[in-house]
């Protein structure tokens, strides 16, 4: 990435940021991504203090992300995988392939790998017994049972590997573009990866389309084989109002969690990964889901359709095109601390003409302590037609000299 000279306005507060940012710089559209950094004068605030390596907060009511920290970095989902497993099983029920009363046998593999002999979270399903899908689903969602996950996978697809292919197919269908699942349990595998952004998409899908499954995740306890276990999600007992989904741990990446709650009529989804300790995980989730817990403020930066900046156009009738946001832009800030927030506009350019209004060409980012805590898509604000031959020649010459230097 090359950072070029810029012309920008100074703003007295994050709430007053408007479309005054501009950038005039030639660069190869194939190789160069141009960035503009704006220090927001007068607003001094510290980054939201999340100890987790990655975190995201999604406003389900307004369908917008309002906080992001490394949310597109691939990570091992560990136990959070079971949310994907449960949704995949639900699709088979909706398709009529199985019913909640369909029974699946407990194989020796499922028993030894995910049952009592393995000393992992389990529903204690007996070897060679037949368990109804409905009970397996409660074991999966309430007890985080690994034997339930394997039995469901084998019963539906014949093997864990075949079931993982179904998981990946459905994940792609709902927009989880950066995920690859290799098993239904979340057991360690170098190729078993997802992102917090993708997990937020999955959680939002469950909230909107799978209310019955959502209710399973909030069930307090479940009994199988005469053994009663409380919900294995400790966050539900630590965060008032939390009604899903789960918590996990990876030796490589630390403690993780994904949760949702309704706050004053608005539903939020938070996900974290890489918290150093159990207590850090609880603290991080509270910071995201209960802003008043740490004095944070949801600050709006732009209204939907606001003009944020301009981008250079190559070979067009005009040299620049306005860049606009497609939705409300808002993020969490800590207004009481001393530090600087930054805004950064990033796009691949110059944009070759002709340009059509509404083309996705970049993003506006909010940074704190050099961490990107929020990003929003930028689109072109108007059409730009192809320029005449002379104008295109000058543009080509400008790009040639830029590449020389």
BELVENUR-V888320 format. One record per residue. RES is the residue in one letter. SS is DSSP state (H for helix, E for strand, - for the rest). PHI is phi in whole degrees, 0 to 359 (* if undefined). OMEGA is omega in radians with two decimals (* if undefined). Layout:
# BELVENUR-V888320
res	ss	phi	omega
RES	SS	PHI	OMEGA
RES	SS	PHI	OMEGA
This chain:
# BELVENUR-V888320
res	ss	phi	omega
X	-	*	3.05
X	E	251	3.11
X	E	255	-3.05
X	-	253	3.07
X	-	297	-3.10
X	-	216	3.01
X	E	240	-3.09
X	-	212	3.09
X	-	264	3.07
X	-	258	-3.04
X	-	233	-3.06
X	-	280	3.13
X	-	204	3.10
X	H	300	-3.11
X	H	291	-3.11
X	H	259	-3.14
X	-	295	3.13
X	-	227	-3.02
X	-	282	3.09
X	-	250	-3.09
X	-	287	3.08
X	E	219	3.13
X	-	214	3.13
X	-	234	-3.07
X	-	203	3.07
X	-	275	3.04
X	-	193	3.13
X	-	291	-3.11
X	-	292	-3.14
X	-	279	-2.97
X	-	241	-2.95
X	-	250	2.98
X	E	248	-3.05
X	E	264	-3.09
X	E	231	3.08
X	E	235	-3.14
X	E	247	3.10
X	E	235	2.97
X	E	283	-3.13
X	E	271	-3.05
X	E	294	3.04
X	E	88	3.11
X	E	256	3.14
X	E	243	-3.11
X	-	208	-3.10
X	E	273	3.06
X	-	302	3.03
X	-	302	-2.98
X	-	278	3.07
X	-	260	-3.14
X	-	281	3.11
X	-	297	3.11
X	-	291	-3.13
X	E	219	-3.13
X	E	201	3.05
X	E	208	3.06
X	E	229	-3.06
X	E	242	3.07
X	E	272	-3.08
X	-	293	-3.11
X	-	298	-3.13
X	-	263	3.12
X	-	55	-3.14
X	E	214	3.05
X	E	278	-3.09
X	E	239	3.01
X	E	204	-3.12
X	E	210	3.03
X	E	222	-3.13
X	-	54	-3.05
X	-	287	3.11
X	-	255	3.10
X	-	278	-3.12
X	-	287	-3.09
X	E	211	3.10
X	-	277	-3.08
X	-	285	-3.14
X	H	50	-3.04
X	H	295	3.13
X	H	295	3.06
X	H	305	-3.03
X	H	294	3.02
X	H	295	3.10
X	H	294	3.11
X	H	300	-3.12
X	H	297	-3.14
X	H	295	3.14
X	H	296	3.08
X	H	296	3.13
X	H	301	3.14
X	H	295	3.10
X	H	293	3.09
X	H	292	3.13
X	H	299	-3.12
X	-	284	-3.13
X	-	84	3.12
X	-	290	3.09
X	-	218	3.00
X	-	234	3.09
X	-	300	-3.13
X	-	267	3.06
X	-	302	3.14
X	E	253	3.08
X	E	237	3.14
X	E	281	3.08
X	-	269	-3.11
X	-	285	3.09
X	H	296	3.11
X	H	298	-3.14
X	H	296	-3.11
X	H	291	-3.09
X	H	286	-3.07
X	H	273	-3.06
X	H	240	-3.09
X	-	260	-3.06
X	H	304	-3.12
X	H	298	-3.07
X	H	276	-3.12
X	-	56	3.05
X	-	238	3.08
X	-	298	-2.99
X	-	210	3.03
X	-	263	3.12
X	-	60	3.06
X	-	290	-3.08
X	-	284	3.10
X	-	302	3.10
X	-	71	3.07
X	-	281	3.09
X	E	249	-3.04
X	E	240	3.09
X	E	297	3.14
X	H	305	-3.11
X	H	302	-3.14
X	H	288	3.06
X	H	298	3.13
X	H	292	3.06
X	H	292	3.07
X	H	300	-3.13
X	H	293	-3.00
X	H	275	-3.09
X	H	266	-3.06
X	-	263	-3.11
X	-	53	-2.97
X	-	283	3.11
X	H	286	3.08
X	H	295	3.10
X	H	298	-3.14
X	H	299	-3.11
X	H	289	3.12
X	H	299	3.12
X	H	297	-3.13
X	H	296	-3.14
X	H	293	-3.12
X	H	293	-3.10
X	H	277	-2.97
X	H	237	3.12
X	-	92	3.13
X	-	199	3.09
X	H	296	-3.12
X	H	296	3.11
X	H	295	3.13
X	H	294	3.13
X	H	299	3.08
X	H	296	3.07
X	H	292	3.07
X	H	301	-3.11
X	H	294	3.12
X	H	297	-3.14
X	H	290	3.12
X	H	304	3.13
X	H	297	-3.07
X	H	293	3.14
X	-	253	3.04
X	-	99	3.09
X	-	276	-2.97
X	-	276	-3.06
X	-	242	-3.10
X	-	240	3.00
X	E	215	-3.13
X	-	255	3.13
X	-	243	3.12
X	-	203	-3.09
X	-	270	-3.04
X	-	260	-3.00
X	-	93	3.07
X	-	302	-3.04
X	-	304	3.08
X	-	198	-3.07
X	-	301	-3.10
X	-	265	-3.11
X	-	266	-3.00
X	E	221	2.98
X	E	207	3.06
X	-	231	3.08
X	H	293	3.08
X	H	299	3.12
X	H	294	3.12
X	H	295	3.08
X	H	293	3.07
X	H	299	-3.14
X	H	296	3.13
X	H	298	3.12
X	H	297	3.11
X	H	298	3.14
X	H	299	-3.13
X	H	300	-3.05
X	H	277	-2.97
X	H	244	-3.07
X	-	231	-3.11
X	H	299	3.13
X	H	294	3.10
X	H	294	3.10
X	H	302	-3.13
X	H	294	3.09
X	H	298	-3.11
X	H	295	-3.13
X	-	262	3.11
X	-	295	-3.00
X	-	288	-3.09
X	E	203	-3.13
X	E	212	-3.11
X	E	245	3.01
X	E	215	-3.12
X	-	56	3.12
X	-	63	3.11
X	E	241	3.13
X	E	262	3.11
X	E	232	3.05
X	E	285	3.10
X	-	306	-3.06
X	-	282	3.11
X	-	272	-3.09
X	-	293	-3.11
X	H	295	-3.14
X	H	294	3.13
X	H	266	-3.10
X	H	255	-3.07
X	-	239	-3.09
X	-	298	3.10
X	-	92	3.13
X	-	294	-3.09
X	-	230	3.09
X	-	150	0.18
X	E	234	-3.09
X	E	189	3.11
X	E	225	-3.12
X	E	211	3.14
X	E	213	3.04
X	E	232	-3.13
X	-	301	-3.13
X	-	283	-2.95
X	-	243	3.05
X	E	88	-3.03
X	E	269	-3.09
X	E	227	3.09
X	E	194	3.01
X	E	220	-3.06
X	E	214	3.12
X	E	217	3.04
X	E	204	3.09
X	E	257	-3.13
X	E	237	3.12
X	-	54	3.07
X	-	85	3.09
X	E	240	-3.11
X	E	261	3.13
X	E	238	3.04
X	E	236	3.10
X	E	240	3.08
X	E	220	3.12
X	E	222	3.05
X	E	209	3.10
X	E	83	3.01
X	E	289	-3.04
X	-	295	-3.09
X	-	223	3.08
X	H	300	-3.14
X	H	293	3.07
X	H	297	3.12
X	H	298	3.12
X	H	297	-3.13
X	H	299	-3.13
X	H	299	-3.13
X	H	293	3.11
X	H	294	3.13
X	H	301	-3.10
X	H	284	-3.01
X	H	272	-3.13
X	-	233	-3.06
X	H	307	-3.13
X	H	296	3.13
X	H	302	-3.10
X	-	234	3.07
X	-	73	3.13
X	-	279	-3.12
X	E	224	3.04
X	E	276	-3.05
X	E	254	3.08
X	E	275	-3.13
X	E	254	-3.11
X	E	220	2.95
X	-	274	3.08
X	-	303	3.12
X	-	88	3.12
X	-	295	3.08
X	E	276	-3.06
X	E	256	-3.05
X	E	199	3.00
X	E	232	3.11
X	E	239	3.12
X	E	289	3.11
X	E	248	3.12
X	E	257	3.05
X	-	76	-3.11
X	E	253	3.09
X	-	291	3.03
X	-	230	-3.00
X	-	281	-3.07
X	E	225	3.05
X	E	224	3.13
X	E	291	3.07
X	E	248	-3.07
X	E	233	3.04
X	E	271	-3.08
X	-	267	-3.10
X	-	207	3.05
X	-	299	3.10
X	E	251	-3.14
X	E	213	3.14
X	E	211	3.09
X	E	279	3.03
X	E	226	3.04
X	E	249	-3.01
X	-	286	-3.03
X	-	262	-3.09
X	-	253	-3.06
X	-	251	3.04
X	-	187	-3.13
X	E	250	2.91
X	E	265	3.10
X	E	230	2.95
X	E	248	3.12
X	E	223	3.06
X	E	256	-3.11
X	E	233	3.05
X	E	208	3.05
X	E	274	-3.06
X	-	200	0.03
X	-	290	-3.10
X	E	278	-3.11
X	E	289	3.05
X	-	284	0.01
X	-	282	-3.14
X	E	249	3.11
X	-	257	3.11
X	-	303	3.09
X	-	94	3.10
X	-	290	3.05
X	E	284	-3.05
X	E	231	-3.11
X	E	179	3.14
X	E	205	2.98
X	E	256	-3.09
X	E	241	2.98
X	E	253	-3.12
X	E	242	2.98
X	E	216	-3.03
X	-	53	3.11
X	-	69	3.01
X	E	267	3.02
X	E	281	-3.11
X	E	258	3.11
X	E	197	3.04
X	E	216	3.14
X	E	224	-3.10
X	E	292	3.02
X	E	248	3.10
X	E	236	3.08
X	E	290	-3.04
X	-	267	3.14
X	-	199	3.07
X	-	281	2.99
X	E	228	-3.12
X	-	282	3.08
X	E	295	3.13
X	-	279	3.11
X	-	283	-3.04
X	H	299	-3.12
X	H	296	-3.14
X	H	296	3.14
X	H	293	3.11
X	H	296	3.11
X	H	297	3.11
X	H	298	3.13
X	H	297	3.12
X	H	295	3.11
X	H	298	3.13
X	H	292	3.12
X	H	301	-3.13
X	H	293	3.11
X	H	297	-3.11
X	H	294	3.10
X	H	297	-3.04
X	-	253	*
